[in-house]
Amino acid sequence: MHWQEGLLLLLIAAAGSTTIPDESLNVTRVMEYVTCSPDKFECPNKEKCIPLSWCCDGTVDCDDGSDEAPDICPGKGTAKRKKTEKSCKQNEFQCRDGKCIPHRWQCDGDGDCDDKSDEDSQYCDDLECEADEFTCHIKGNLSNCIPLNWVCDGDADCKDKSDEVSCNATCTSEQFTCALGKCISKRWRCDGDSDCDEGDLSDEIGCPNKTCSVNEVTCPDGKCISHNQICDGKEDCVNGTDEHNCPTNECREGEYMCAGNMQCLRQEWLCDGDMDCPGKDDENEENCPHHCPEDYFMCGDQSCILEQFKCNAFNECIDGSDELNCQKHCNETYEFNCGDKCIPMSQVCNGNIDCENGADEPTDGSCGRNECEELNGGCTHYCEDTRAGHYCKCKPGYMLVNSTQCEDINECLQPGHCSQVCINLKGSFKCECVGGYARNPHHPQQCKAMEGHASLLFAHFTDIRKISLDHPEITAIVNETRGSTALDFVFKTGMIFWTDALDKCIYKAPIDEGSKKQVVISEEVTTVDGLTVDWLYNHIYWTNTDRDTIEVADFNGDMRKTLYQDHMEEPRAIAVYPSEGWMFWTDWGQNAMIERGGMDGRFREPIITEEIRWPNALTLDLVLRKIYWSDSKFHSIYSCDFDGSHRRVVLHSSEYLPHPFSITVFEDTMYWTDWSKEAILRANKFTGQDVETIAHSHATPMTVHVYHSYRQPNGTNHCTPLNGLCTHLCLPAPQKSPSDSKITCACPDGLVLMSDGLTCESKDEIRSTLAPAIVDFTPKKDLPSENESGNVAVAAILAAIGVLCVASAMAYMIYRYFRKRSVHSMNFDNPVYKKTTTEDGFHLAGQQRTNCPRNSGQPRYQHQQYGVASPEDGLCEPMVNTLKF
């Protein structure tokens, strides 16, 4: 029996015992009062809890050595028995010193054995890579076997960089080669907008004089801009003439109008330390006396930052005043801490008082005495003597507690210490990856996708573009959109969906044939800033800021239903997790918050309600089960668990986050668009470090998404087959417990769900339904009865008539049911409250409304009942995806 099994049996026996004598083994007696978690071992006197894996590992972790006692380590004999006699499991590798590690850790480039025997060249030099792997020219361990997909991806994964040799990439005949090598669409050449890298203007050099089209206006410098860009609140001409003589906008009561009459702010945002107006007039001398709100700190330049960012070792204030007069942290090796300052160690015990409190010249005789010579100074690991005292140090992987004791550091508690899976070990840790990912050879703590090449899809308002993340290339997906805003995709079919703020429509198109766009939703779309796709159940969900609703429809725009419509003010960003039936959305109204609710319209609940003001962007990290969102008011990016717990600030920066609009994550990186920066940026999703601009000079960058199969992992569609027996909508239900139903039947607006929970009926049909007639088949008492045979004949006739009536009634009901299923077109009224107040000046749709272009081949509505596959289901087979969460 393995020692761990013996230990568990001992714990169970001890916990259930009440008559064990005091003379019995102390560790067993203590188990009667276990307070540690089931995966921990409690040392006597409840001094501490240690992982079960530390028991019987040959190292004493409890002060009394009870974790290595022979009685709890079956087969060990005495505590002094050699470690090499311990046997490992079948799936483990045994180090030379007897330590057991998983076989998968052998020859992975990390020395997991204390003696490094798991990386011995005797085992590792002859390793051969798998057929689907590339072999680096330098052999020796598994880190030199990389997925073929990583070859020529622009990132050298082999130590000798052999995976990036002979990777000459050239632009296609339909692309223009920038001076620095980037490939862009030829149609962007000489369009007045520099699309090459920052500082590279080669696509706008040598251009002929351009004549503006009838749909464009000529700026004084000759640049052509669209009519839609006039008076849109952004200066597109060099001298800003496109924003001159614009009509006056009206703000609501309790709002402040920015200079230029183009944007409205809430009154409480005036003079709060953040410059929210384009002209920064909300914080100028005329409007604001110089003071900061409560819980804010005023910098030397009179700007304000949150008090919590003071003394955080990072200069939030431009002048660095937030890091002045902070508590000093001295280097104990060569500095002495006076309490209010640090002095060189050479000034201690020199006869001169250099600290104001005289601590550098102690009078207790500690000068010149070596405390480490007596019981190691009370230190668990190392003792370091100084001129006036001593201090304790710990081995790597341990932290100092109570100035003398060393305890293991649980590196796994630090976000980002491992990309995905973190295993805490004594004095160290180990990182692993979930299925579909592999460890980065250069950074073993990071995980990289083994399949596909990730790219960015982003709405550019006037078009939709794709940016490659592994080589310098940017291409147009959909050209000449009037106001593309929100965006999402279905990876398995290659279909993209987007909203147009000016057309007031939701469109779709194949990603490789963007010109073949189709109208999905055209009625009562108004202002849709948020759109998301359910890639498992084939539905789209969107937020409607004007109607204050969240709605759902199928991929053709049929079966449209309003899921949430009460107690909403300004719903914006939205994301879904169909495998568990949850959706998440932001609301930047007066009471800003982040909410979650079932994708079937049930179990709505707020999860973030404090310290949130302007939550524009939101996305999900499905690997780590995290929500990421940005707040344009606080200039920050945050993360939390799906239930709102473990909230933390990832990045706070007025420089990099002046006005973020959309965010997405992939691997260890987060990407976001920013209106003020007019760019797409990225940074580490755990630390917020390594901020970098990857696409600049993109006026009004809107929604951005990482386009990769892992962003939409495979799952089970519980509505198939037969649409879950639902006559209309079959929606994923939120999973609050394993026993919860996986799906819910729902009805489009205008229909009512019947008591069977499956069937939808219109109110008119319910009222017109007639109860079946009741026929009295009781024989009359005055019926003449001549003999028994006559009675039998009469009874047989009456029975036949009864059976015929019942059969006729059933036939009628079946006919009525199938007649209902054959209906292909049906108009529904949607009695949702419409706002009549003036649109907020910040809304995207500040232009005059236009009619949505119609698709001549598609009727206005097709509210057909499900029972056949979606037209898009057969476009292509799903990509192979081994990713599992």
ROVEXMAR-642678 format. One record per residue (C-alpha): residue in one letter; x, y, z. Coordinates in steps of 0.1 Angstrom, whole numbers, plus 5000, padded with zeros to 4 digits. Last residue first. Layout:
BEGIN
 type   c1   c2   c3
    A    X    Y    Z
...
//
This chain:
BEGIN
 type   c1   c2   c3
    F 4883 5234 4801
    K 4893 5213 4771
    L 4913 5223 4740
    T 4918 5193 4717
    N 4903 5212 4687
    V 4900 5197 4653
    M 4883 5223 4631
    P 4846 5221 4628
    E 4834 5207 4594
    C 4825 5232 4568
    L 4796 5252 4554
    G 4770 5226 4565
    D 4759 5243 4597
    E 4754 5277 4579
    P 4720 5270 4566
    S 4709 5261 4602
    A 4698 5225 4606
    V 4662 5215 4604
    G 4637 5211 4632
    Y 4634 5247 4643
    Q 4602 5267 4638
    Q 4602 5295 4612
    H 4602 5331 4621
    Q 4615 5342 4587
    Y 4613 5380 4589
    R 4620 5407 4564
    P 4624 5383 4535
    Q 4659 5376 4521
    G 4670 5376 4485
    S 4667 5414 4481
    N 4689 5421 4510
    R 4677 5454 4523
    P 4699 5484 4531
    C 4691 5498 4565
    N 4673 5532 4563
    T 4692 5562 4575
    R 4692 5580 4608
    Q 4708 5614 4610
    Q 4742 5612 4627
    G 4752 5610 4664
    A 4750 5572 4664
    L 4781 5565 4684
    H 4766 5577 4716
    F 4787 5603 4735
    G 4762 5630 4730
    D 4735 5610 4747
    E 4704 5607 4726
    T 4676 5631 4734
    T 4649 5616 4754
    T 4622 5595 4738
    K 4633 5561 4751
    K 4613 5532 4738
    Y 4596 5507 4761
    V 4595 5472 4746
    P 4562 5459 4733
    N 4578 5438 4705
    D 4551 5430 4681
    F 4556 5398 4661
    N 4554 5392 4623
    M 4552 5356 4611
    S 4566 5339 4580
    H 4574 5303 4576
    V 4544 5285 4591
    S 4547 5248 4585
    R 4550 5240 4622
    K 4516 5254 4629
    R 4500 5231 4603
    F 4518 5203 4619
    Y 4502 5210 4653
    R 4467 5216 4638
    Y 4468 5183 4619
    I 4479 5164 4650
    M 4450 5180 4670
    Y 4425 5172 4643
    A 4436 5136 4640
    M 4433 5132 4677
    A 4397 5145 4677
    S 4388 5122 4648
    A 4403 5092 4665
    V 4382 5100 4697
    C 4351 5104 4676
    L 4357 5071 4657
    V 4363 5052 4689
    G 4330 5065 4704
    I 4311 5056 4672
    A 4325 5020 4673
    A 4315 5017 4710
    L 4279 5028 4702
    I 4277 5002 4674
    A 4290 4974 4697
    A 4266 4983 4725
    V 4237 4982 4701
    A 4247 4948 4688
    V 4252 4934 4723
    N 4217 4946 4733
    G 4201 4929 4703
    S 4219 4896 4711
    E 4205 4898 4747
    N 4169 4900 4736
    E 4141 4924 4727
    S 4154 4954 4745
    P 4136 4986 4735
    L 4156 5018 4745
    D 4136 5036 4772
    K 4166 5039 4795
    K 4187 5056 4768
    P 4222 5042 4764
    T 4250 5064 4777
    F 4273 5076 4749
    D 4272 5113 4758
    V 4295 5132 4735
    I 4318 5159 4749
    A 4329 5185 4723
    P 4367 5193 4722
    A 4376 5226 4739
    L 4380 5254 4714
    T 4413 5273 4708
    S 4405 5309 4698
    R 4419 5324 4730
    I 4452 5305 4727
    E 4455 5313 4690
    D 4451 5350 4697
    K 4478 5349 4724
    S 4503 5333 4700
    E 4515 5299 4710
    C 4549 5285 4718
    T 4554 5248 4728
    L 4581 5232 4749
    G 4575 5241 4786
    D 4544 5219 4786
    S 4525 5248 4803
    M 4527 5269 4771
    L 4553 5295 4762
    V 4537 5327 4749
    L 4544 5343 4715
    G 4548 5380 4707
    D 4586 5382 4712
    P 4601 5349 4702
    C 4595 5320 4726
    A 4618 5301 4748
    C 4627 5264 4756
    T 4655 5260 4782
    I 4686 5239 4780
    K 4712 5221 4802
    S 4688 5215 4831
    D 4706 5219 4865
    S 4719 5187 4883
    P 4755 5198 4880
    S 4748 5230 4899
    K 4745 5267 4889
    Q 4747 5258 4852
    P 4730 5286 4832
    A 4706 5273 4805
    P 4715 5271 4769
    L 4687 5283 4746
    C 4662 5264 4724
    L 4640 5288 4706
    H 4609 5277 4686
    T 4590 5244 4688
    C 4613 5231 4715
    L 4618 5193 4715
    G 4655 5200 4723
    N 4659 5213 4688
    L 4652 5178 4674
    P 4688 5166 4678
    T 4705 5186 4691
    C 4696 5212 4717
    H 4723 5199 4741
    N 4750 5215 4718
    T 4781 5200 4734
    G 4814 5218 4734
    N 4843 5228 4712
    P 4864 5258 4722
    Q 4857 5293 4708
    R 4887 5314 4716
    Y 4908 5283 4709
    S 4898 5284 4672
    H 4916 5317 4667
    Y 4906 5353 4657
    V 4915 5376 4686
    H 4887 5402 4687
    V 4886 5440 4685
    T 4856 5463 4686
    M 4861 5500 4675
    P 4891 5519 4663
    T 4880 5555 4656
    A 4907 5566 4633
    H 4934 5540 4629
    S 4967 5558 4631
    H 4984 5529 4650
    A 4984 5492 4650
    I 5006 5471 4674
    T 5012 5497 4701
    E 5031 5481 4730
    V 5027 5478 4768
    D 5053 5454 4782
    Q 5037 5453 4817
    G 5000 5450 4827
    T 5010 5423 4851
    F 4987 5394 4844
    K 4973 5402 4809
    N 5008 5413 4796
    A 5002 5442 4773
    R 4987 5451 4739
    L 4976 5482 4720
    I 4953 5490 4691
    A 4954 5526 4681
    E 4936 5559 4678
    K 4952 5569 4711
    S 4920 5588 4721
    W 4897 5561 4708
    D 4916 5532 4724
    T 4914 5496 4712
    W 4925 5467 4734
    Y 4946 5436 4734
    M 4955 5413 4763
    T 4984 5389 4763
    D 4993 5357 4781
    E 4975 5333 4757
    F 4947 5353 4742
    V 4927 5382 4755
    T 4902 5408 4741
    I 4893 5444 4749
    S 4871 5471 4734
    F 4866 5509 4740
    P 4896 5523 4759
    H 4896 5560 4764
    P 4928 5574 4780
    L 4942 5539 4786
    Y 4979 5540 4777
    E 4988 5574 4791
    S 4962 5576 4818
    S 4975 5543 4831
    H 4962 5516 4854
    L 4968 5480 4844
    V 4958 5447 4859
    V 4938 5460 4888
    R 4924 5430 4908
    R 4890 5414 4916
    H 4892 5380 4933
    S 4854 5376 4933
    G 4830 5388 4906
    D 4813 5354 4901
    F 4831 5347 4868
    D 4864 5355 4885
    C 4879 5390 4883
    S 4900 5412 4861
    Y 4906 5449 4857
    I 4919 5473 4831
    S 4922 5510 4841
    H 4918 5545 4829
    F 4894 5552 4858
    K 4868 5568 4836
    S 4874 5546 4806
    D 4869 5514 4827
    S 4882 5483 4810
    W 4871 5447 4815
    Y 4885 5413 4819
    I 4865 5384 4832
    K 4883 5352 4843
    R 4877 5315 4839
    L 4915 5308 4835
    V 4911 5290 4802
    L 4879 5308 4792
    D 4893 5343 4795
    L 4862 5364 4789
    T 4859 5399 4774
    L 4845 5433 4785
    A 4849 5469 4772
    N 4832 5502 4781
    P 4829 5501 4818
    W 4825 5538 4827
    R 4821 5542 4865
    I 4832 5512 4885
    E 4845 5514 4921
    E 4817 5492 4934
    T 4790 5473 4916
    I 4807 5442 4901
    I 4787 5409 4901
    P 4751 5420 4895
    E 4727 5391 4892
    R 4703 5377 4865
    F 4692 5341 4871
    R 4671 5337 4840
    G 4671 5351 4805
    D 4680 5320 4785
    M 4716 5329 4782
    G 4716 5330 4820
    G 4727 5362 4837
    R 4757 5382 4846
    E 4761 5418 4855
    I 4788 5445 4855
    M 4779 5478 4870
    A 4774 5515 4866
    N 4746 5531 4886
    Q 4742 5562 4865
    G 4746 5541 4834
    W 4777 5524 4822
    D 4762 5489 4820
    T 4785 5460 4813
    W 4776 5425 4802
    F 4781 5388 4810
    M 4764 5358 4796
    W 4762 5323 4812
    G 4750 5290 4797
    E 4778 5268 4809
    S 4792 5256 4776
    P 4777 5288 4760
    Y 4801 5312 4777
    V 4789 5346 4765
    A 4802 5382 4761
    I 4786 5416 4762
    A 4798 5453 4760
    R 4773 5481 4762
    P 4742 5484 4784
    E 4734 5520 4792
    E 4705 5522 4817
    M 4691 5488 4825
    H 4666 5481 4853
    D 4643 5461 4831
    Q 4648 5449 4795
    Y 4665 5414 4795
    L 4659 5385 4771
    T 4641 5403 4742
    K 4635 5376 4716
    R 4641 5373 4678
    M 4633 5339 4664
    D 4648 5348 4630
    G 4678 5370 4623
    N 4694 5344 4601
    F 4721 5334 4627
    D 4694 5329 4654
    A 4681 5358 4675
    V 4688 5372 4710
    E 4682 5405 4727
    I 4696 5426 4756
    T 4676 5458 4762
    D 4680 5494 4771
    R 4660 5505 4740
    D 4686 5532 4731
    T 4716 5512 4743
    N 4707 5480 4725
    T 4729 5451 4736
    W 4734 5421 4714
    Y 4731 5383 4714
    I 4737 5361 4683
    H 4726 5324 4682
    N 4741 5292 4667
    Y 4739 5269 4698
    L 4776 5262 4700
    W 4791 5294 4685
    D 4770 5318 4707
    V 4781 5350 4691
    T 4785 5384 4708
    L 4775 5420 4700
    G 4778 5452 4720
    D 4775 5489 4708
    V 4740 5485 4692
    T 4723 5519 4688
    T 4691 5517 4668
    V 4683 5480 4660
    E 4646 5484 4658
    E 4642 5464 4626
    S 4672 5455 4604
    I 4686 5422 4618
    V 4706 5397 4597
    V 4713 5417 4565
    Q 4737 5398 4543
    K 4772 5406 4532
    K 4788 5390 4501
    S 4815 5416 4498
    G 4833 5402 4528
    E 4842 5370 4510
    D 4870 5354 4530
    I 4854 5361 4564
    P 4820 5350 4551
    A 4794 5378 4557
    K 4770 5389 4584
    Y 4751 5421 4591
    I 4733 5438 4620
    C 4716 5470 4610
    K 4711 5506 4621
    D 4728 5518 4589
    L 4747 5544 4609
    A 4758 5523 4639
    D 4765 5493 4618
    T 4767 5460 4637
    W 4789 5431 4629
    F 4788 5393 4623
    I 4816 5372 4609
    M 4813 5338 4594
    G 4843 5314 4590
    T 4821 5283 4597
    K 4841 5268 4626
    F 4854 5303 4637
    V 4820 5319 4642
    F 4828 5357 4645
    D 4822 5389 4665
    L 4819 5426 4659
    A 4805 5458 4673
    T 4810 5491 4655
    S 4809 5492 4617
    G 4797 5527 4607
    R 4793 5531 4570
    T 4811 5500 4559
    E 4833 5504 4528
    N 4853 5472 4527
    V 4848 5440 4546
    I 4878 5418 4554
    A 4907 5442 4546
    T 4942 5429 4552
    I 4971 5436 4576
    E 5004 5418 4575
    P 5036 5419 4595
    H 5040 5383 4607
    D 5029 5363 4638
    L 5000 5385 4650
    S 4983 5389 4616
    I 4959 5419 4615
    K 4924 5416 4600
    R 4903 5445 4590
    I 4867 5457 4590
    D 4857 5489 4572
    T 4846 5525 4577
    F 4841 5521 4614
    H 4875 5503 4618
    A 4860 5471 4632
    F 4887 5448 4644
    L 4897 5412 4637
    L 4931 5403 4652
    S 4952 5373 4642
    A 4962 5340 4657
    H 4979 5313 4637
    G 4966 5278 4642
    E 4974 5250 4666
    M 4999 5245 4694
    A 4988 5276 4714
    K 5016 5289 4736
    C 5020 5286 4774
    Q 5042 5307 4796
    Q 5062 5296 4827
    P 5087 5278 4806
    H 5098 5311 4790
    H 5123 5303 4762
    P 5108 5269 4754
    N 5072 5282 4756
    R 5052 5255 4773
    A 5026 5238 4751
    Y 4989 5244 4746
    G 4961 5223 4731
    G 4953 5206 4764
    V 4960 5227 4794
    C 4996 5238 4802
    E 5021 5231 4830
    C 5042 5252 4854
    K 5061 5238 4883
    F 5070 5254 4916
    S 5099 5258 4941
    G 5109 5256 4977
    K 5086 5227 4984
    L 5065 5224 4953
    N 5034 5244 4942
    I 5019 5232 4909
    C 5007 5260 4886
    V 4985 5254 4855
    Q 4977 5282 4831
    S 5002 5310 4824
    C 5023 5303 4855
    H 5035 5331 4878
    G 5007 5350 4861
    P 4987 5358 4892
    Q 5008 5351 4924
    L 4991 5325 4946
    C 5009 5298 4926
    E 5042 5309 4940
    N 5033 5294 4973
    I 5064 5305 4992
    D 5076 5278 5016
    E 5082 5290 5052
    C 5114 5302 5068
    Q 5114 5312 5105
    T 5136 5339 5121
    S 5122 5374 5114
    N 5086 5363 5123
    V 5083 5347 5089
    L 5110 5348 5062
    M 5100 5335 5028
    Y 5111 5303 5010
    G 5116 5296 4973
    P 5153 5304 4974
    K 5168 5295 5008
    C 5160 5319 5036
    K 5178 5347 5054
    C 5180 5358 5090
    Y 5194 5390 5104
    H 5221 5400 5128
    G 5231 5427 5153
    A 5251 5459 5152
    R 5280 5453 5128
    T 5261 5426 5110
    D 5259 5388 5112
    E 5239 5368 5086
    C 5221 5337 5097
    Y 5209 5312 5072
    H 5181 5286 5073
    T 5158 5284 5103
    C 5173 5313 5122
    G 5175 5314 5160
    G 5209 5331 5157
    N 5224 5299 5144
    L 5220 5284 5178
    E 5248 5308 5191
    E 5275 5316 5166
    C 5250 5337 5146
    E 5249 5363 5173
    N 5284 5375 5164
    R 5292 5404 5189
    G 5311 5435 5177
    C 5283 5459 5186
    S 5255 5440 5203
    G 5266 5452 5237
    D 5232 5466 5247
    T 5242 5502 5241
    P 5233 5503 5204
    E 5250 5529 5181
    D 5230 5527 5148
    A 5197 5529 5167
    G 5205 5564 5179
    N 5170 5577 5173
    E 5182 5604 5149
    C 5203 5578 5131
    D 5239 5589 5124
    I 5252 5587 5160
    N 5290 5585 5157
    G 5310 5558 5176
    N 5315 5537 5145
    C 5289 5510 5155
    V 5270 5516 5122
    Q 5284 5541 5097
    S 5299 5513 5075
    M 5264 5498 5071
    P 5255 5527 5049
    I 5224 5547 5061
    C 5188 5541 5053
    K 5160 5565 5064
    D 5130 5569 5086
    G 5133 5537 5107
    C 5171 5538 5110
    N 5174 5509 5086
    F 5210 5499 5081
    E 5223 5493 5046
    Y 5249 5469 5030
    T 5232 5435 5030
    E 5200 5446 5047
    N 5189 5466 5017
    C 5166 5492 5031
    H 5129 5497 5025
    K 5119 5533 5033
    Q 5083 5542 5040
    C 5070 5567 5014
    N 5078 5605 5016
    L 5077 5608 4978
    E 5062 5582 4955
    D 5030 5601 4946
    S 5051 5632 4938
    G 5066 5614 4907
    D 5063 5646 4886
    I 5040 5628 4860
    C 5020 5613 4888
    E 5013 5576 4886
    N 5050 5569 4893
    F 5052 5532 4903
    A 5065 5519 4936
    N 5030 5516 4950
    C 5034 5547 4973
    K 5002 5563 4962
    F 4980 5542 4939
    Q 4954 5536 4966
    E 4948 5574 4970
    L 4933 5575 4935
    I 4950 5600 4912
    C 4944 5638 4908
    S 4962 5664 4887
    Q 4974 5695 4905
    D 5008 5694 4888
    G 5024 5683 4921
    C 5000 5654 4923
    M 4967 5656 4943
    F 4957 5623 4960
    Y 4921 5610 4958
    D 4900 5593 4984
    E 4877 5623 4986
    P 4877 5644 4955
    C 4907 5666 4945
    H 4911 5703 4948
    H 4922 5731 4924
    P 4891 5752 4917
    C 4876 5740 4884
    N 4856 5754 4856
    E 4877 5784 4844
    E 4910 5768 4854
    N 4905 5738 4832
    E 4894 5703 4842
    D 4862 5698 4821
    D 4879 5719 4794
    K 4902 5690 4784
    G 4895 5697 4747
    P 4884 5662 4740
    C 4864 5662 4773
    D 4873 5636 4798
    M 4903 5651 4815
    D 4904 5632 4848
    G 4910 5651 4881
    D 4873 5651 4892
    C 4866 5687 4880
    L 4835 5677 4861
    W 4828 5640 4862
    E 4799 5646 4887
    Q 4781 5666 4861
    R 4779 5636 4837
    L 4796 5644 4805
    C 4782 5655 4771
    Q 4801 5656 4739
    M 4800 5676 4706
    N 4792 5711 4717
    G 4827 5724 4707
    A 4837 5727 4743
    C 4822 5699 4764
    M 4786 5700 4775
    Y 4781 5691 4812
    E 4752 5668 4822
    G 4726 5670 4850
    E 4697 5676 4827
    R 4705 5661 4793
    C 4728 5675 4768
    E 4718 5692 4735
    N 4742 5693 4705
    T 4746 5725 4686
    P 4750 5721 4649
    C 4786 5722 4636
    N 4802 5755 4623
    H 4837 5740 4624
    E 4844 5703 4630
    D 4855 5695 4594
    T 4878 5726 4596
    G 4900 5708 4621
    N 4933 5723 4607
    V 4946 5689 4596
    C 4913 5676 4585
    D 4899 5646 4605
    E 4891 5665 4637
    K 4869 5643 4658
    G 4835 5652 4672
    D 4815 5637 4643
    C 4809 5671 4627
    I 4820 5659 4593
    Q 4832 5624 4593
    N 4801 5610 4577
    H 4806 5631 4546
    S 4838 5610 4541
    I 4872 5626 4541
    C 4895 5636 4512
    K 4928 5653 4519
    G 4937 5683 4498
    D 4952 5704 4526
    P 4920 5726 4528
    C 4900 5694 4533
    T 4880 5680 4504
    V 4846 5664 4512
    E 4836 5629 4501
    N 4805 5611 4488
    V 4808 5628 4454
    S 4843 5615 4451
    C 4874 5635 4460
    T 4900 5642 4432
    K 4934 5630 4442
    N 4967 5645 4432
    P 4991 5617 4425
    C 5008 5597 4453
    G 5045 5596 4455
    I 5046 5588 4492
    E 5014 5577 4511
    D 5022 5540 4513
    S 5058 5548 4522
    L 5049 5566 4554
    D 5068 5544 4578
    G 5073 5562 4611
    E 5047 5539 4628
    D 5042 5508 4607
    C 5023 5510 4574
    D 4987 5521 4571
    S 4992 5559 4567
    D 4958 5573 4558
    G 4954 5596 4528
    D 4942 5568 4506
    C 4974 5567 4486
    R 4979 5529 4490
    W 4950 5514 4510
    R 4936 5497 4479
    K 4969 5478 4476
    S 4962 5460 4509
    I 4990 5460 4534
    C 5022 5439 4538
    K 5048 5451 4563
    G 5084 5450 4551
    L 5098 5482 4566
    A 5094 5502 4534
    C 5059 5489 4530
    T 5051 5462 4505
    F 5017 5467 4488
    Q 4993 5437 4485
    E 4973 5421 4457
    S 5004 5405 4441
    T 5012 5389 4475
    C 5037 5401 4500
    T 5069 5382 4506
    A 5080 5360 4536
    N 5114 5345 4535
    C 5114 5319 4563
    S 5147 5302 4556
    V 5157 5300 4592
    E 5130 5308 4619
    D 5129 5273 4635
    S 5167 5271 4636
    K 5167 5299 4662
    D 5195 5281 4681
    K 5175 5281 4713
    C 5145 5270 4694
    D 5113 5290 4698
    A 5123 5320 4676
    D 5091 5340 4672
    G 5082 5352 4637
    D 5059 5323 4630
    C 5083 5305 4608
    V 5080 5272 4626
    W 5055 5274 4655
    N 5029 5253 4637
    L 5053 5224 4635
    P 5050 5221 4672
    I 5083 5222 4691
    C 5108 5196 4700
    N 5139 5213 4715
    S 5121 5218 4748
    L 5118 5180 4750
    N 5155 5177 4759
    G 5190 5173 4745
    K 5190 5183 4709
    I 5203 5215 4692
    H 5193 5216 4656
    C 5156 5220 4667
    T 5134 5191 4657
    F 5099 5202 4645
    E 5070 5183 4658
    D 5040 5164 4641
    A 5061 5132 4637
    E 5071 5132 4673
    C 5106 5143 4684
    E 5133 5118 4692
    L 5152 5117 4725
    D 5187 5103 4724
    D 5204 5131 4743
    C 5178 5130 4772
    Y 5183 5098 4792
    Q 5221 5097 4795
    S 5222 5134 4791
    D 5208 5137 4826
    E 5178 5160 4829
    D 5158 5139 4854
    S 5191 5135 4874
    K 5190 5172 4884
    D 5202 5162 4919
    D 5172 5179 4935
    C 5151 5164 4908
    D 5129 5189 4889
    G 5158 5202 4868
    D 5137 5219 4840
    G 5145 5213 4803
    D 5116 5189 4798
    C 5139 5158 4800
    Q 5117 5141 4826
    W 5088 5162 4837
    R 5063 5140 4818
    H 5074 5110 4839
    P 5059 5126 4870
    I 5084 5131 4899
    C 5095 5107 4926
    K 5125 5115 4949
    G 5148 5086 4956
    D 5181 5105 4955
    R 5188 5092 4920
    C 5155 5105 4909
    Q 5126 5081 4903
    F 5103 5088 4874
    E 5066 5085 4879
    N 5038 5069 4859
    Q 5043 5035 4875
    K 5044 5049 4910
    C 5077 5053 4928
    S 5093 5030 4953
    K 5111 5043 4984
    E 5144 5025 4991
    T 5163 5054 4977
    K 5151 5076 5006
    K 5173 5057 5031
    R 5158 5047 5064
    K 5165 5073 5091
    A 5129 5078 5100
    T 5126 5041 5107
    G 5108 5015 5087
    K 5095 5033 5056
    G 5071 5006 5046
    P 5041 5025 5059
    C 5049 5063 5066
    I 5024 5073 5092
    D 5038 5051 5120
    P 5074 5058 5109
    A 5071 5095 5117
    E 5081 5118 5088
    D 5053 5143 5091
    S 5056 5140 5129
    G 5091 5156 5128
    D 5085 5177 5159
    D 5089 5210 5142
    C 5068 5198 5112
    D 5086 5200 5079
    V 5111 5172 5083
    T 5124 5161 5049
    G 5124 5125 5038
    D 5093 5128 5016
    C 5071 5109 5041
    C 5046 5138 5043
    W 5053 5167 5020
    S 5028 5154 4995
    L 5001 5159 5021
    P 5006 5196 5018
    I 5015 5213 5051
    C 4993 5228 5078
    K 5007 5248 5107
    E 5011 5250 5145
    K 4980 5230 5152
    N 4996 5217 5184
    P 5008 5188 5163
    C 5013 5194 5125
    E 4982 5193 5104
    F 4984 5175 5070
    K 4967 5192 5041
    D 4945 5180 5012
    P 4914 5176 5035
    S 4917 5212 5047
    C 4933 5218 5081
    T 4912 5219 5112
    V 4918 5183 5124
    Y 4909 5178 5161
    E 4908 5140 5164
    M 4939 5140 5141
    V 4960 5152 5171
    R 4957 5118 5187
    T 4972 5101 5156
    V 5001 5125 5155
    N 5008 5118 5192
    L 5011 5081 5189
    S 4991 5064 5215
    E 4998 5070 5252
    D 4968 5093 5255
    P 4945 5065 5249
    I 4923 5064 5217
    T 4887 5062 5228
    T 4870 5088 5205
    S 4879 5075 5171
    G 4863 5087 5138
    A 4889 5113 5130
    A 4917 5089 5139
    A 4905 5062 5115
    I 4900 5086 5087
    L 4934 5102 5092
    L 4951 5068 5094
    L 4934 5057 5062
    L 4946 5088 5045
    L 4981 5082 5057
    G 4981 5047 5044
    E 4969 5058 5010
    Q 4997 5083 5009
    W 5023 5057 5019
    H 5013 5034 4990
    M 5000 5000 5000
//
